[in-house]
């Protein structure tokens, strides 16, 4: 009687069929997947209907933002957001406190969105709540 433990033969797993199946699945999913342009976000910008201001309306503060995101208030260049806030505060306090002065924002079509949002934020912080956006009317 032999009490020595028998050595078992090493287990050999053949992974070649597994690799074949994985490649077949990969090819199947690559061929069956379609890439469409419909997944892109499409934005259609609104068109503006022009409306004239009433004759008794206060003269708006004209804020122009060019392509590079530089600010101009009533054709005077503004260096940064702090100077923009100071100038808007000066102009809003110069008028009658009863009258809400509108801010007319004329942004170029290529203006960075952040520049317009910064102008809106600064106008809101200075107490100017009436905002008018200038747009071109296309037919």
Secondary structure per residue as TSV (DSSP state, phi and psi in degrees):
chain	resnum	aa	ss	phi	psi
A	1	X	-	360.0	126.9
A	2	X	-	-100.6	121.4
A	3	X	-	-98.6	1.2
A	4	X	S	-71.7	138.4
A	5	X	-	-71.0	141.1
A	6	X	-	-79.0	142.4
A	7	X	-	-82.4	127.8
A	8	X	-	-83.8	147.1
A	9	X	-	-69.4	144.3
A	10	X	-	-63.0	141.9
A	11	X	-	-79.5	127.3
A	12	X	-	-116.9	116.2
A	13	X	-	-98.9	126.3
A	14	X	-	-89.8	112.2
A	15	X	-	-98.0	2.5
A	16	X	H	-61.0	-45.0
A	17	X	H	-64.4	-33.4
A	18	X	H	-64.6	-43.4
A	19	X	H	-64.5	-40.0
A	20	X	H	-59.9	-44.2
A	21	X	H	-66.5	-41.0
A	22	X	H	-63.7	-42.8
A	23	X	H	-65.8	-38.8
A	24	X	H	-63.5	-41.7
A	25	X	H	-63.9	-42.2
A	26	X	H	-61.4	-46.1
A	27	X	H	-63.6	-41.3
A	28	X	H	-59.4	-48.1
A	29	X	H	-69.1	-34.1
A	30	X	H	-67.4	-38.1
A	31	X	H	-75.6	-37.3
A	32	X	H	-82.5	-14.6
A	33	X	-	-82.2	133.8
A	34	X	-	-114.2	138.5
A	35	X	-	-105.6	119.0
A	36	X	-	-114.6	156.5
A	37	X	G	-78.4	-10.2
A	38	X	G	-67.7	-16.4
A	39	X	G	-76.9	-15.2
A	40	X	S	-72.1	150.8
A	41	X	-	-81.9	121.3
A	42	X	-	-105.9	127.1
A	43	X	-	-117.8	126.6
A	44	X	-	-109.3	115.3
A	45	X	-	-71.3	143.4
A	46	X	-	-73.9	154.6
A	47	X	-	-99.4	147.5
A	48	X	-	-102.1	138.8
A	49	X	-	-96.5	125.7
A	50	X	-	-72.2	141.8
A	51	X	-	-137.7	133.3
A	52	X	-	-85.6	150.0
A	53	X	-	-77.1	146.3
A	54	X	-	-63.6	156.0
A	55	X	T	-65.9	-31.8
A	56	X	T	-89.4	6.2
A	57	X	S	-72.1	142.6
A	58	X	-	-68.0	152.3
A	59	X	-	-66.5	124.8
A	60	X	-	-74.6	156.4
A	61	X	E	-79.2	121.3
A	62	X	E	-92.4	113.1
A	63	X	E	-110.6	113.3
A	64	X	E	-105.6	134.2
A	65	X	E	-121.6	120.6
A	66	X	-	-86.5	-175.4
A	67	X	T	-59.4	-34.2
A	68	X	T	-83.8	-6.0
A	69	X	-	90.9	16.8
A	70	X	-	-84.4	144.6
A	71	X	E	-100.8	144.1
A	72	X	E	-138.0	124.0
A	73	X	E	-109.7	119.7
A	74	X	T	48.3	47.9
A	75	X	T	67.4	16.2
A	76	X	E	-110.0	129.5
A	77	X	E	-69.0	140.7
A	78	X	E	-117.0	132.6
A	79	X	-	-74.6	-46.7
A	80	X	S	-149.6	-176.0
A	81	X	H	-67.9	-32.1
A	82	X	H	-67.5	-45.0
A	83	X	H	-65.8	-32.9
A	84	X	H	-64.0	-44.3
A	85	X	H	-64.1	-42.1
A	86	X	H	-63.9	-43.8
A	87	X	H	-67.5	-41.0
A	88	X	H	-65.4	-36.0
A	89	X	H	-65.7	-42.4
A	90	X	H	-61.0	-46.4
A	91	X	H	-69.3	-33.4
A	92	X	H	-74.9	-32.0
A	93	X	H	-82.9	-18.2
A	94	X	H	-71.0	-27.0
A	95	X	S	-85.1	173.9
A	96	X	-	-63.5	137.0
A	97	X	T	-66.3	-26.4
A	98	X	T	-71.5	-32.0
A	99	X	S	-89.9	128.6
A	100	X	-	-85.3	116.7
A	101	X	-	-82.7	127.1
A	102	X	-	-80.3	153.1
A	103	X	E	-110.1	120.2
A	104	X	E	-94.7	112.3
A	105	X	E	-98.2	118.7
A	106	X	E	-113.4	95.9
A	107	X	E	-102.8	138.1
A	108	X	-	-64.6	155.0
A	109	X	T	-64.7	-25.3
A	110	X	T	-97.8	9.5
A	111	X	-	-65.6	136.6
A	112	X	-	-61.6	140.9
A	113	X	H	-59.7	-35.0
A	114	X	H	-62.6	-34.8
A	115	X	H	-65.5	-39.4
A	116	X	H	-69.4	-41.4
A	117	X	H	-65.0	-37.2
A	118	X	H	-64.6	-42.7
A	119	X	H	-62.7	-41.9
A	120	X	H	-63.4	-41.6
A	121	X	H	-65.3	-44.1
A	122	X	H	-65.2	-41.4
A	123	X	H	-62.8	-40.9
A	124	X	H	-65.9	-37.6
A	125	X	H	-69.9	-28.4
A	126	X	T	-86.7	0.1
A	127	X	T	94.6	4.3
A	128	X	-	-86.9	113.1
A	129	X	-	-105.7	-17.9
A	130	X	-	-93.4	111.8
A	131	X	E	-117.4	133.8
A	132	X	E	-121.9	130.5
A	133	X	E	-103.2	130.8
A	134	X	-	-84.7	138.0
A	135	X	-	-142.1	156.6
A	136	X	-	-94.3	143.0
A	137	X	-	-92.7	119.6
A	138	X	-	-108.7	139.8
A	139	X	-	-110.5	360.0
